[in-house]
């Protein structure tokens, strides 16, 4: 039996840009990762101000949006993993935002 392993070299995030339809993360090794914003429903439902209020966590191996309670890892981006949040959890979060803003 032959077993294959994939080694993933993860560089730290240095800059994050959010557009109307994409999340763009610039890495310390010079690469940029662009993924559809639709992969992250909380980001899709955020205000422009909330989207700009991010910070790097874990020495740049993750991105955190405090107001949105959203964390995204660089490794997940490199592996092409969209949000793993359940629809039930997302709907509960979304309904809390609506009632909090009223």
Secondary structure, 3 states (H helix, E strand, C coil): CCCCCCCCCCCCEEEEEECCCEEEEEECCCCEEEEEHHHCHHHHCCCHHHHHCEEEEHHHCEEEECCCCEEEEHHHHHCCCCCCCCHHHHHHHHHHHHHHHC
